[in-house]
């Protein structure tokens, strides 16, 4: 991948890849706003490799074979999934049932 080795590693502290994915919108509840850690398709692949969702070989293959347009679409879909997972997770913590829309997305 292009500059993946140069970037800082993700802090995988949640104990599960799904929760670590939710945390890729860092500082979600900060007054000054959150920080997006998945800015590019490379970031998503780097996260997937570091969290062991993909092997290094799989990540390299996907990076080599995805067009720029496909990478952008995949990144947008992953962010949509992340935000749905966040809504469901935080809702469950507050003892709220997931919305029909969230369940459909999942």
Secondary structure, DSSP 8 states (H G I E B T S, - for coil): --STTTS------SSSHHHHHHTTEETTT-TT--EES--SHHHHHHHHHHTTSS-HHHHHHHHHHS-HHHHHHHHHHHHHHHHHHHHHHHHHHTT----HHHHHH-
